[in-house]
């Protein structure tokens, strides 16, 4: 059973990490919303912009593997989290000082690497708190706060630009949320120096709880399923490109569609996270199945008359993102014992990111070849994941009562 004091402290820790994510996302998502035109202003070509964006994202996922392994080996989570947040956050306002596009590119890639460094140990700490409050609720709330920041940040930058500010001024002003986020991170380190101690339910001995274990077969089955989902899930830059090229939405309407998707992402993360704590991994089956029709709604039509379909497609896209960013992490915590979660999160994110990158590249190629082929590949890849996800849900069974420690399934 979970003591009331432990539950209260775990809730406080989840709230604290949520506040960090809100201001962190406000910082770097605001920066990412103007990175492309800023690089162009500094003289970078379209190929360079594509390589910087895609390569930075890919490196950010790859670095999670050694970061996760280090977290498991050293059993020290905060140092990597603090260093990662420091790089991730302060690289953004530093862009105001970049004098040429290679310098700006280096900072943009550094921002992605910093995010990759801090994610696995942060998710391990969050999963420890989730053992006391429910993994779905913990990761769902965290993703919701994430997306609030991801929505507000770009809108603030858009307002600054509309009021006559330039790109450099916008980057510079992002120092404010960056400092707030970093201050909350350091506060968290002082208040909760050993968040792994939340993971003490279920009667396990300390040595068993902390001992690294081999990643179970269910983990690999789930990883294969989510690679299919990631490979078939169109990234928003391609969606926005289509909205513009197919004359579905005016330039000013495209950010509104994106903001709508982010709001749905936040709401669905909360709902699906709570549902996960009631019905378990079947929640991911529901999330993927609901989101599956987004590609024909988004890509199959042209002209302003297609705007209602595009809006509906972005709502479903937001549901899919909410499931991937909340329930996905909760399932990993359920499948893998605490002593191996750093490695598990790092490896999972690496293969998931590789599949996303490969899928985005293929979808971009198919877009130029045939819209029908793009829609077919997107739908087939995601549909192929459903039997694997059903198998995962059957292996895991219902949620563990009283939020006892999962793992080793």
Backbone torsions as a table, in degrees:
resi	resn	phi	psi	omega
1	UNK	NA	150.7	-179.2
2	UNK	-95.0	124.2	179.1
3	UNK	-68.6	151.9	-178.3
4	UNK	-64.8	-36.8	179.1
5	UNK	-65.2	-43.4	179.5
6	UNK	-64.0	-40.2	179.0
7	UNK	-63.7	-43.5	179.8
8	UNK	-62.5	-44.2	179.4
9	UNK	-65.5	-37.4	178.4
10	UNK	-65.0	-40.9	177.0
11	UNK	-61.1	-42.9	178.5
12	UNK	-61.2	-39.0	-179.8
13	UNK	-67.5	-42.7	178.0
14	UNK	-62.5	-42.0	177.3
15	UNK	-61.1	-42.5	-179.6
16	UNK	-61.7	-48.1	179.2
17	UNK	-64.7	-30.3	176.2
18	UNK	-65.5	-40.9	177.7
19	UNK	-64.9	-40.4	176.3
20	UNK	-57.4	-48.5	-177.5
21	UNK	-65.0	-36.7	178.8
22	UNK	-58.7	-50.7	-177.8
23	UNK	-75.7	-30.5	177.1
24	UNK	-66.4	-48.0	178.5
25	UNK	-64.4	-36.5	176.3
26	UNK	-57.5	-35.1	-178.4
27	UNK	-75.4	-60.1	-170.1
28	UNK	-82.2	-26.6	175.2
29	UNK	-72.7	-33.7	173.8
30	UNK	-62.8	-43.6	177.7
31	UNK	-63.2	-43.2	-178.4
32	UNK	-65.5	-25.2	-179.9
33	UNK	-68.9	-18.6	179.9
34	UNK	-121.7	5.5	-178.7
35	UNK	-60.6	-43.0	-177.8
36	UNK	-59.9	-56.6	179.6
37	UNK	-64.6	-28.6	178.2
38	UNK	-67.9	-42.1	176.6
39	UNK	-62.0	-41.2	178.8
40	UNK	-63.0	-40.0	178.4
41	UNK	-61.9	-34.9	180.0
42	UNK	-81.7	-4.0	174.3
43	UNK	107.8	6.7	179.2
44	UNK	-76.9	143.8	176.9
45	UNK	-86.9	174.0	-177.0
46	UNK	-63.7	-37.1	179.2
47	UNK	-64.2	-43.5	178.9
48	UNK	-62.0	-41.8	179.7
49	UNK	-61.9	-43.2	179.3
50	UNK	-63.7	-42.1	-180.0
51	UNK	-67.0	-41.7	-179.7
52	UNK	-63.4	-46.6	-178.1
53	UNK	-66.9	-51.7	-178.0
54	UNK	-69.0	-42.9	-179.6
55	UNK	-66.4	-40.4	178.5
56	UNK	-63.3	-42.5	178.7
57	UNK	-63.3	-42.4	-178.5
58	UNK	-65.4	-44.8	177.9
59	UNK	-63.7	-36.4	178.2
60	UNK	-61.8	-33.9	176.7
61	UNK	-77.9	-40.5	-177.3
62	UNK	-64.0	-37.4	-176.3
63	UNK	-68.6	-14.3	179.1
64	UNK	-68.3	-25.8	-179.5
65	UNK	-65.7	-55.0	176.4
66	UNK	-65.5	-31.4	178.3
67	UNK	-63.6	-43.4	178.9
68	UNK	-66.3	-42.0	179.1
69	UNK	-63.6	-40.2	178.3
70	UNK	-62.9	-39.9	179.5
71	UNK	-62.0	-41.6	179.2
72	UNK	-68.3	-39.5	-175.2
73	UNK	-72.6	-41.9	-174.8
74	UNK	-90.9	-17.6	-177.3
75	UNK	55.5	30.5	179.1
76	UNK	-129.6	110.2	-169.9
77	UNK	-98.4	-38.4	-174.0
78	UNK	-62.2	-42.4	-177.6
79	UNK	-56.3	-46.4	179.5
80	UNK	-66.8	-37.8	178.7
81	UNK	-62.8	-44.9	-178.3
82	UNK	-66.6	-44.8	178.4
83	UNK	-62.2	-45.2	-179.6
84	UNK	-61.6	-45.5	177.8
85	UNK	-63.5	-37.8	179.6
86	UNK	-59.9	-46.1	178.4
87	UNK	-67.3	-47.6	-177.4
88	UNK	-57.8	-42.5	-173.6
89	UNK	-83.0	-47.7	-170.1
90	UNK	-84.0	-10.7	172.2
91	UNK	-66.6	-25.8	-176.3
92	UNK	-71.9	-57.5	178.1
93	UNK	-64.6	-23.0	177.4
94	UNK	-65.0	-19.7	177.6
95	UNK	-61.8	-23.2	177.8
96	UNK	-64.1	-21.2	-177.3
97	UNK	-97.8	-4.9	-175.9
98	UNK	-70.7	132.0	-176.8
99	UNK	-97.6	-10.3	-179.8
100	UNK	-152.1	166.6	-174.2
101	UNK	-71.1	-32.1	175.4
102	UNK	-61.9	-37.3	177.3
103	UNK	-66.1	-43.2	177.6
104	UNK	-62.7	-40.2	179.6
105	UNK	-61.8	-41.8	179.6
106	UNK	-61.8	-40.9	179.1
107	UNK	-68.1	-38.3	178.6
108	UNK	-65.7	-40.7	176.8
109	UNK	-67.3	-40.3	178.6
110	UNK	-60.9	-39.0	178.3
111	UNK	-59.5	-43.2	178.8
112	UNK	-66.7	-39.4	179.4
113	UNK	-66.3	-40.7	177.5
114	UNK	-60.3	-41.5	177.1
115	UNK	-63.0	-42.0	179.3
116	UNK	-63.4	-37.7	179.9
117	UNK	-63.4	-42.2	-171.2
118	UNK	-87.6	-16.6	-173.9
119	UNK	-65.9	-49.9	-177.3
120	UNK	-61.4	-49.0	178.6
121	UNK	-65.5	-33.1	176.2
122	UNK	-64.6	-42.0	179.8
123	UNK	-67.7	-32.5	175.2
124	UNK	-63.1	-46.3	178.5
125	UNK	-62.2	-41.3	179.9
126	UNK	-65.8	-37.5	178.6
127	UNK	-67.1	-31.9	176.3
128	UNK	-63.6	-44.6	176.2
129	UNK	-66.1	-33.7	178.8
130	UNK	-63.2	-25.1	177.5
131	UNK	-66.0	-20.5	-179.7
132	UNK	-98.7	-26.9	-175.5
133	UNK	-116.1	-6.7	-174.9
134	UNK	106.5	121.7	-177.7
135	UNK	-61.1	-42.0	-179.5
136	UNK	-62.5	-44.3	179.5
137	UNK	-65.5	-41.5	-178.4
138	UNK	-63.2	-52.4	-178.1
139	UNK	-72.9	-31.5	177.0
140	UNK	-64.8	-45.3	178.3
141	UNK	-64.0	-41.7	-179.4
142	UNK	-61.2	-44.3	179.2
143	UNK	-66.3	-36.3	178.6
144	UNK	-62.4	-45.6	178.0
145	UNK	-64.2	-38.0	175.7
146	UNK	-52.6	-50.6	-173.4
147	UNK	-76.2	-25.5	171.7
148	UNK	-61.3	-46.4	177.0
149	UNK	-63.9	-39.5	-179.0
150	UNK	-68.0	-22.0	177.3
151	UNK	-86.7	-45.7	-175.6
152	UNK	-69.5	-42.1	-176.0
153	UNK	-56.3	-56.3	179.0
154	UNK	-61.3	-34.1	178.1
155	UNK	-66.2	-36.7	177.3
156	UNK	-65.2	-41.8	178.0
157	UNK	-65.1	-40.4	177.7
158	UNK	-60.4	-38.6	178.5
159	UNK	-66.7	-42.8	178.7
160	UNK	-60.4	-42.7	179.8
161	UNK	-67.8	-38.2	179.3
162	UNK	-65.2	-29.4	179.8
163	UNK	-84.5	4.5	174.9
164	UNK	102.6	1.8	177.4
165	UNK	-74.7	158.6	178.8
166	UNK	-100.4	179.4	179.7
167	UNK	-63.2	-43.6	-178.0
168	UNK	-62.7	-42.5	178.4
169	UNK	-63.7	-37.9	179.5
170	UNK	-64.5	-46.3	177.5
171	UNK	-60.1	-43.9	-177.0
172	UNK	-61.1	-39.7	-177.8
173	UNK	-72.2	-15.2	175.9
174	UNK	-74.4	-3.5	172.8
175	UNK	-62.9	-30.7	-177.3
176	UNK	-62.9	-57.1	178.4
177	UNK	-65.6	-27.8	177.6
178	UNK	-64.3	-43.7	179.3
179	UNK	-66.2	-40.5	178.8
180	UNK	-61.7	-47.0	-179.8
181	UNK	-60.4	-43.7	-178.8
182	UNK	-66.9	-37.2	177.6
183	UNK	-63.1	-39.2	179.0
184	UNK	-69.9	-36.8	176.3
185	UNK	-59.5	-48.4	-178.9
186	UNK	-65.8	-37.3	175.3
187	UNK	-60.5	-42.1	178.3
188	UNK	-61.1	-39.3	178.1
189	UNK	-62.5	-37.4	-179.2
190	UNK	-74.5	-38.3	-176.9
191	UNK	-81.0	-38.2	-176.9
192	UNK	-123.5	71.8	-176.4
193	UNK	-66.1	-25.8	-178.3
194	UNK	-129.4	69.0	-177.4
195	UNK	-65.0	-18.5	178.2
196	UNK	-63.6	-17.4	179.8
197	UNK	-70.7	-12.7	173.4
198	UNK	-62.8	-28.2	-175.7
199	UNK	-85.2	77.2	-177.0
200	UNK	-135.1	8.4	180.0
201	UNK	-83.1	165.3	171.7
202	UNK	91.7	3.1	173.2
203	UNK	76.1	18.0	179.1
204	UNK	-80.1	147.1	173.7
205	UNK	-74.5	152.2	-177.8
206	UNK	-57.1	-43.4	-178.1
207	UNK	-63.9	-38.6	179.0
208	UNK	-68.7	-40.3	-177.8
209	UNK	-62.4	-34.7	-173.4
210	UNK	-97.0	-11.3	-175.0
211	UNK	-73.0	130.2	176.3
212	UNK	-64.4	145.6	178.4
213	UNK	-130.9	162.3	174.3
214	UNK	-65.7	144.9	178.5
215	UNK	-72.0	127.9	-173.4
216	UNK	-73.7	166.4	-179.1
217	UNK	-61.1	-34.0	179.3
218	UNK	-62.5	-34.2	177.4
219	UNK	-60.2	-47.3	-177.7
220	UNK	-68.4	-35.5	176.9
221	UNK	-63.9	-42.6	178.9
222	UNK	-67.2	-39.6	177.8
223	UNK	-61.1	-41.7	178.5
224	UNK	-62.3	-42.3	179.0
225	UNK	-61.8	-45.4	-176.7
226	UNK	-74.0	-23.0	172.6
227	UNK	-66.1	-38.8	176.5
228	UNK	-64.8	-42.6	178.8
229	UNK	-62.0	-47.6	-178.5
230	UNK	-63.1	-40.1	-178.9
231	UNK	-64.9	-30.3	-178.4
232	UNK	-98.6	2.0	-175.2
233	UNK	-96.9	109.6	-176.3
234	UNK	-64.6	134.9	177.3
235	UNK	-76.8	155.0	-173.8
236	UNK	-65.0	-36.5	178.3
237	UNK	-53.9	-38.2	177.2
238	UNK	-69.3	-39.7	177.3
239	UNK	-61.9	-46.0	179.8
240	UNK	-63.9	-38.5	176.6
241	UNK	-58.5	-44.2	179.7
242	UNK	-66.4	-42.5	178.8
243	UNK	-56.6	-39.8	-179.4
244	UNK	-74.5	-48.9	-175.7
245	UNK	-66.7	-38.6	-179.4
246	UNK	-84.5	2.7	177.7
247	UNK	56.1	40.3	178.0
248	UNK	-81.7	-39.1	-176.6
249	UNK	-137.5	144.5	174.6
250	UNK	-67.3	156.1	-178.6
251	UNK	-51.7	-39.1	-179.3
252	UNK	-72.4	-17.5	-179.1
253	UNK	-85.4	-24.9	-176.3
254	UNK	-62.5	-45.8	175.3
255	UNK	-60.6	-30.2	177.9
256	UNK	-66.9	-41.0	176.9
257	UNK	-63.2	-39.7	178.2
258	UNK	-66.4	-43.4	178.6
259	UNK	-62.1	-36.8	176.4
260	UNK	-61.0	-45.3	178.9
261	UNK	-62.2	-38.8	179.7
262	UNK	-67.7	-37.0	177.6
263	UNK	-66.3	-41.6	177.1
264	UNK	-65.0	-39.6	175.9
265	UNK	-55.0	-48.3	-178.4
266	UNK	-63.5	-46.5	-178.2
267	UNK	-66.5	-43.8	-178.6
268	UNK	-67.2	-31.9	176.9
269	UNK	-62.3	-41.4	177.9
270	UNK	-65.2	-46.6	-177.1
271	UNK	-67.6	-48.3	-177.7
272	UNK	-69.2	-33.1	176.9
273	UNK	-63.1	-45.5	177.7
274	UNK	-65.0	-37.8	179.3
275	UNK	-65.4	-36.1	178.7
276	UNK	-58.7	-39.6	-179.8
277	UNK	-71.0	-10.7	177.7
278	UNK	-100.8	-43.3	-173.6
279	UNK	-118.8	-3.2	175.5
280	UNK	79.7	-148.5	-170.7
281	UNK	-69.0	-11.6	173.9
282	UNK	-59.4	-21.2	178.2
283	UNK	-59.6	-38.3	179.3
284	UNK	-68.1	-35.4	175.0
285	UNK	-59.1	-44.3	179.6
286	UNK	-63.4	-46.9	-178.0
287	UNK	-60.6	-45.2	-179.2
288	UNK	-67.8	-42.0	-179.1
289	UNK	-64.4	-40.7	179.5
290	UNK	-65.6	-39.6	-176.2
291	UNK	-78.4	-18.2	-171.6
292	UNK	-53.6	-40.6	-177.8
293	UNK	-74.6	5.4	-174.9
294	UNK	-64.1	-36.3	-173.4
295	UNK	-64.4	-45.5	176.0
296	UNK	-65.6	-35.0	178.7
297	UNK	-64.7	-37.2	-176.7
298	UNK	-81.5	-42.2	-168.3
299	UNK	-103.4	-15.9	-169.4
300	UNK	-80.9	-11.4	-172.3
301	UNK	-122.7	164.3	-180.0
302	UNK	-136.6	159.1	175.1
303	UNK	85.6	165.6	-176.0
304	UNK	-64.3	-23.1	177.8
305	UNK	-67.0	-14.7	-179.6
306	UNK	-87.7	0.1	-176.3
307	UNK	-59.7	-43.3	177.6
308	UNK	-59.3	-40.5	177.6
309	UNK	-65.7	-39.9	178.8
310	UNK	-63.6	-40.7	178.5
311	UNK	-62.2	-46.4	178.3
312	UNK	-61.7	-40.9	178.2
313	UNK	-61.7	-39.0	179.6
314	UNK	-70.9	-30.0	174.5
315	UNK	-63.7	-46.3	178.8
316	UNK	-66.4	-37.3	176.5
317	UNK	-59.5	-41.8	178.4
318	UNK	-64.7	-37.6	176.4
319	UNK	-62.2	-44.1	179.0
320	UNK	-61.4	-42.5	178.4
321	UNK	-65.5	-40.1	179.0
322	UNK	-61.0	-40.8	178.3
323	UNK	-66.8	-42.9	-177.4
324	UNK	-67.0	-34.5	-175.5
325	UNK	-89.0	-12.0	-179.7
326	UNK	-118.5	-62.1	-177.4
327	UNK	-63.7	-37.5	-179.9
328	UNK	-57.1	-46.7	-179.4
329	UNK	-69.8	-33.8	178.4
330	UNK	-66.4	-38.0	179.2
331	UNK	-65.9	-40.7	177.0
332	UNK	-58.7	-42.2	178.4
333	UNK	-64.4	-33.6	179.2
334	UNK	-72.1	-36.7	-173.6
335	UNK	-79.1	-37.5	-168.5
336	UNK	-108.3	136.5	177.8
337	UNK	-66.5	156.7	-170.7
338	UNK	-57.5	-38.8	-175.1
339	UNK	-65.6	-15.3	-179.0
340	UNK	-114.9	6.8	-172.4
341	UNK	-70.0	-31.7	177.1
342	UNK	-61.1	-50.1	176.8
343	UNK	-60.6	-42.4	-177.2
344	UNK	-62.7	-46.8	179.2
345	UNK	-66.2	-41.9	-179.7
346	UNK	-62.1	-48.4	-179.5
347	UNK	-66.8	-42.8	-179.4
348	UNK	-59.8	-46.5	180.0
349	UNK	-64.7	-34.1	179.8
350	UNK	-65.8	-47.8	-178.2
351	UNK	-72.8	-35.6	177.1
352	UNK	-63.5	-44.3	178.6
353	UNK	-65.0	-39.2	178.0
354	UNK	-63.5	-41.7	178.6
355	UNK	-65.9	-39.6	178.5
356	UNK	-62.7	-44.6	-178.8
357	UNK	-64.2	-46.0	-180.0
358	UNK	-65.0	-41.9	179.4
359	UNK	-65.4	-41.5	178.8
360	UNK	-62.5	-40.5	178.5
361	UNK	-63.4	-45.6	-179.7
362	UNK	-66.1	-41.7	178.9
363	UNK	-63.7	-37.5	176.3
364	UNK	-63.4	-40.1	177.4
365	UNK	-66.1	-45.1	-179.1
366	UNK	-64.3	-30.7	179.2
367	UNK	-59.5	-43.2	178.5
368	UNK	-73.1	-20.6	-177.6
369	UNK	-90.0	-51.9	-176.7
370	UNK	-165.7	122.2	176.5
371	UNK	-61.7	-38.7	178.5
372	UNK	-60.5	-40.1	178.9
373	UNK	-67.0	-38.4	177.4
374	UNK	-60.8	-48.8	-178.6
375	UNK	-61.9	-42.5	-178.8
376	UNK	-63.1	-46.8	-179.3
377	UNK	-63.3	-44.9	-179.6
378	UNK	-58.8	-47.6	-177.5
379	UNK	-69.0	-42.0	-177.8
380	UNK	-66.0	-42.4	-179.2
381	UNK	-61.6	-45.0	-179.7
382	UNK	-70.5	-38.7	178.4
383	UNK	-64.6	-35.2	179.7
384	UNK	-65.7	-22.8	179.1
385	UNK	-76.0	-23.2	-173.3
386	UNK	-61.9	-45.6	177.6
387	UNK	-60.8	-36.0	178.3
388	UNK	-67.4	-40.9	179.0
389	UNK	-66.2	-37.1	176.3
390	UNK	-63.4	-40.1	178.3
391	UNK	-64.2	-39.7	177.2
392	UNK	-61.8	-45.3	-178.1
393	UNK	-63.7	-36.0	178.2
394	UNK	-69.2	-38.3	178.2
395	UNK	-65.2	-39.7	-176.5
396	UNK	-78.5	-32.0	-179.6
397	UNK	73.4	-164.0	-178.3
398	UNK	-70.4	163.0	178.1
399	UNK	-58.5	151.5	179.3
400	UNK	-72.1	129.2	-180.0
401	UNK	-60.3	147.9	174.3
402	UNK	59.6	22.7	177.3
403	UNK	57.5	37.4	177.1
404	UNK	-66.3	161.9	-176.4
405	UNK	-64.7	130.0	174.6
406	UNK	-91.2	-169.5	173.9
407	UNK	116.9	154.5	173.9
408	UNK	78.7	16.3	-178.1
409	UNK	-69.7	NA	NA
